[in-house]
Amino acid sequence: MFYHLLKYVLLGPLLRLLFRPRIEGVEHIPDEGAAIVAGNHLSFSDHFLMPAMLQRRITFLAKAEYFNGPGIKGRLTAAFFHSIGQIPVDRSGKGAGRAAVDEGLGVLRKGELLGIYPEGTRSHDGRLYKGRVGVAAMALEAGVPVIPCAMVGTFELQPPGRRLPRLGRRVTIRFGAPLDFSRHAGMHEERAVLRAVTDEIMQSVLNLSGQEYVDLYAPDAKAAQQAAARPGTRDQD
């Protein structure tokens, strides 16, 4: 109930008024049945803008940190994400990847839309990074299509570290044609297949977003950037 109240009465109309998002390719979202919407992740605002623009409800796998933060702010954030039906996923420790896949499969088996950011985290510099193979594992195991999605302009709207989005910035939400991976049915445990499927999904997202692509996982690229920026750091032969 809170999800629909927020979407149609409170947050949805406000987002439309403030940011006037352009929606392209929404006809690619099926009217019913399970599917994965896989997109780039540039901003905290992504969590609200794309779901608010879709007619169907979409459930995202959200990092567990949104649900276990300290203090009043942490409790309010957790209550908000729980209320809109988002699923916490612990990304640390052995077996975290499989736990995320199992949570996603639970959503898909109910015939619902599952939203996922294959990069696993927000881009720290606006570029598109290498995708994690969990999205491919879910698509193959559940036998569902993957709809690529590109958020365009949300990095400028609210880059990582900025508390509130900038006003006067217009964003575009762009959906691509569904990707059918039925040719790989039964191969959800084949690592090479999972990598190939994930790379195909990321290429489709890239074609929609026009971002620069980096063939590294985002946390690794960020760590390397921070290491290079430390005083006294220099290249080693």
C-alpha positions as CSV (number, residue, x, y, z in Angstrom):
1,M,0.0,0.0,0.0
2,F,2.8,2.4,0.9
3,Y,4.5,1.6,-2.4
4,H,1.4,2.8,-4.4
5,L,0.9,5.8,-2.2
6,L,4.4,6.9,-2.7
7,K,4.5,6.2,-6.4
8,Y,1.1,7.8,-7.4
9,V,0.4,10.4,-4.8
10,L,3.6,11.5,-3.0
11,L,7.0,11.0,-4.7
12,G,6.0,10.1,-8.3
13,P,4.2,13.4,-9.1
14,L,6.9,15.4,-7.3
15,L,9.7,13.8,-9.4
16,R,7.8,14.4,-12.6
17,L,7.3,18.1,-11.7
18,L,10.9,18.8,-10.6
19,F,12.9,16.8,-13.2
20,R,10.5,16.2,-16.1
21,P,12.1,12.9,-17.0
22,R,12.0,11.7,-20.6
23,I,11.0,8.1,-21.0
24,E,12.1,6.2,-24.1
25,G,11.4,2.6,-25.0
26,V,8.9,1.9,-22.3
27,E,7.0,-0.3,-24.7
28,H,9.7,-2.9,-24.1
29,I,8.5,-3.4,-20.5
30,P,6.1,-6.4,-20.6
31,D,2.6,-5.8,-19.3
32,E,2.8,-9.0,-17.2
33,G,5.2,-11.8,-16.4
34,A,8.6,-12.0,-15.0
35,A,11.6,-10.1,-16.4
36,I,14.8,-8.5,-15.3
37,V,15.5,-4.8,-15.8
38,A,19.2,-4.3,-15.8
39,G,20.7,-0.8,-15.8
40,N,23.6,1.4,-15.1
41,H,23.9,3.0,-11.7
42,L,25.0,6.6,-11.5
43,S,23.2,8.1,-8.6
44,F,21.1,7.5,-5.5
45,S,18.3,9.1,-7.4
46,D,18.2,6.1,-9.7
47,H,16.4,4.2,-7.0
48,F,13.4,6.5,-7.2
49,L,13.2,7.9,-10.8
50,M,13.0,4.7,-12.8
51,P,10.4,2.9,-10.5
52,A,8.3,6.0,-10.3
53,M,8.0,6.2,-14.1
54,L,7.0,2.6,-14.7
55,Q,3.4,1.4,-14.6
56,R,4.3,-2.0,-13.1
57,R,5.8,-2.4,-9.7
58,I,9.5,-3.3,-9.8
59,T,11.5,-4.7,-6.9
60,F,15.2,-3.9,-6.6
61,L,17.9,-5.8,-4.8
62,A,19.3,-3.1,-2.5
63,K,22.6,-3.2,-0.6
64,A,22.2,-4.2,3.1
65,E,23.8,-1.0,4.3
66,Y,20.5,0.9,3.4
67,F,18.8,-1.3,6.0
68,N,21.2,-1.4,8.9
69,G,22.5,2.2,9.2
70,P,23.0,3.7,12.7
71,G,20.8,6.2,14.5
72,I,17.5,7.8,13.6
73,K,18.6,8.4,10.0
74,G,19.4,4.7,9.6
75,R,16.1,3.6,11.0
76,L,14.2,5.9,8.8
77,T,16.1,4.8,5.7
78,A,15.5,1.2,6.5
79,A,11.8,1.8,7.1
80,F,11.5,3.5,3.8
81,F,13.2,0.8,1.8
82,H,11.2,-1.9,3.5
83,S,8.0,0.0,2.9
84,I,8.6,0.1,-0.8
85,G,9.3,-3.6,-1.0
86,Q,13.0,-3.5,-1.7
87,I,15.1,-6.5,-0.7
88,P,18.3,-6.2,1.3
89,V,21.3,-8.1,0.1
90,D,24.5,-8.5,2.0
91,R,27.4,-8.1,-0.4
92,S,30.1,-9.1,2.0
93,G,31.4,-12.5,2.8
94,K,31.5,-15.9,1.1
95,G,28.3,-16.8,-0.5
96,A,27.0,-13.3,-0.9
97,G,26.6,-13.6,-4.6
98,R,24.6,-16.8,-4.4
99,A,22.4,-15.2,-1.7
100,A,21.6,-12.3,-4.0
101,V,20.8,-14.7,-6.9
102,D,18.4,-16.6,-4.7
103,E,16.6,-13.4,-3.5
104,G,16.2,-12.3,-7.1
105,L,14.9,-15.7,-8.2
106,G,12.3,-15.5,-5.5
107,V,10.9,-12.3,-7.1
108,L,11.0,-13.7,-10.6
109,R,9.2,-16.9,-9.7
110,K,6.3,-14.8,-8.6
111,G,6.0,-13.4,-12.1
112,E,7.3,-9.9,-11.1
113,L,9.8,-7.4,-12.4
114,L,13.2,-7.5,-10.8
115,G,15.5,-4.5,-11.0
116,I,19.2,-4.9,-10.8
117,Y,22.4,-2.9,-11.3
118,P,25.0,-5.4,-12.7
119,E,27.9,-3.1,-11.8
120,G,27.0,-3.9,-8.1
121,T,27.5,-0.3,-7.0
122,R,27.2,3.3,-8.1
123,S,29.8,4.6,-10.6
124,H,32.1,7.0,-8.9
125,D,33.0,8.9,-12.1
126,G,30.1,8.5,-14.5
127,R,31.7,5.7,-16.5
128,L,30.2,2.2,-17.1
129,Y,32.0,-0.6,-15.4
130,K,32.2,-4.4,-15.8
131,G,29.1,-6.3,-14.8
132,R,28.8,-9.0,-12.1
133,V,27.6,-12.3,-13.4
134,G,24.7,-12.6,-11.0
135,V,22.3,-11.0,-13.5
136,A,23.1,-13.7,-16.0
137,A,22.7,-16.5,-13.5
138,M,19.2,-15.2,-12.6
139,A,18.2,-14.8,-16.3
140,L,19.3,-18.3,-17.3
141,E,18.1,-20.1,-14.2
142,A,14.6,-18.4,-14.3
143,G,14.4,-18.4,-18.1
144,V,13.3,-14.7,-18.3
145,P,14.2,-11.9,-20.6
146,V,16.6,-9.1,-19.7
147,I,15.6,-5.5,-20.5
148,P,18.6,-3.2,-20.7
149,C,18.0,0.3,-19.2
150,A,20.1,3.4,-19.2
151,M,19.8,6.3,-16.8
152,V,21.1,9.4,-18.6
153,G,21.8,12.6,-16.7
154,T,21.4,11.3,-13.1
155,F,25.2,11.5,-12.4
156,E,25.0,15.3,-13.0
157,L,21.7,15.4,-11.1
158,Q,23.1,13.8,-7.9
159,P,26.6,12.5,-8.1
160,P,27.9,10.2,-5.3
161,G,28.4,12.2,-2.1
162,R,25.8,14.9,-2.9
163,R,22.9,14.7,-0.4
164,L,20.2,16.4,-2.5
165,P,19.7,16.4,-6.2
166,R,20.3,19.6,-8.2
167,L,17.2,21.3,-9.5
168,G,16.8,22.2,-13.1
169,R,18.5,19.1,-14.4
170,R,16.5,16.9,-16.8
171,V,17.1,13.2,-17.1
172,T,16.3,10.5,-19.6
173,I,15.3,6.9,-18.8
174,R,15.9,4.7,-21.8
175,F,14.8,1.1,-22.2
176,G,16.1,-1.3,-24.9
177,A,14.6,-4.3,-26.6
178,P,14.4,-7.4,-24.4
179,L,17.4,-9.8,-24.6
180,D,16.5,-13.4,-25.0
181,F,19.0,-15.9,-23.6
182,S,16.9,-19.1,-24.1
183,R,19.7,-20.5,-26.3
184,H,21.7,-20.9,-23.1
185,A,19.0,-22.7,-21.1
186,G,20.4,-25.1,-18.5
187,M,23.8,-23.5,-18.6
188,H,23.5,-21.2,-15.6
189,E,26.4,-22.9,-13.8
190,E,28.8,-22.5,-16.8
191,R,31.2,-19.6,-15.8
192,A,32.1,-18.8,-19.4
193,V,28.5,-18.6,-20.5
194,L,27.6,-16.4,-17.5
195,R,30.5,-14.0,-18.4
196,A,29.4,-13.9,-22.1
197,V,25.8,-13.2,-21.2
198,T,26.7,-10.5,-18.7
199,D,29.0,-8.8,-21.2
200,E,26.2,-8.8,-23.8
201,I,23.8,-7.2,-21.3
202,M,26.4,-4.5,-20.4
203,Q,27.0,-3.9,-24.1
204,S,23.3,-3.2,-24.6
205,V,23.3,-0.8,-21.6
206,L,26.4,0.9,-23.1
207,N,24.6,1.3,-26.5
208,L,21.7,3.0,-24.7
209,S,23.7,5.2,-22.3
210,G,26.6,6.3,-24.5
211,Q,29.0,6.2,-21.5
212,E,32.7,5.4,-21.6
213,Y,33.2,1.7,-20.7
214,V,35.9,0.4,-18.4
215,D,36.7,-3.3,-18.3
216,L,37.2,-3.4,-14.6
217,Y,34.9,-3.8,-11.6
218,A,33.9,-0.5,-10.2
219,P,35.3,-1.0,-6.7
220,D,38.7,-2.1,-8.1
221,A,38.9,1.0,-10.4
222,K,37.9,3.3,-7.5
223,A,40.6,1.7,-5.2
224,A,43.2,2.1,-7.9
225,Q,42.3,5.7,-8.4
226,Q,42.5,6.4,-4.7
227,A,45.8,4.7,-4.5
228,A,47.2,6.7,-7.3
229,A,46.0,10.0,-5.7
230,R,47.8,9.3,-2.4
231,P,50.8,11.6,-1.6
232,G,54.0,9.9,-2.4
233,T,52.5,7.3,-4.7
234,R,54.5,6.9,-7.9
235,D,54.5,4.4,-10.8
236,Q,56.6,1.3,-10.3
237,D,58.6,-0.1,-13.2
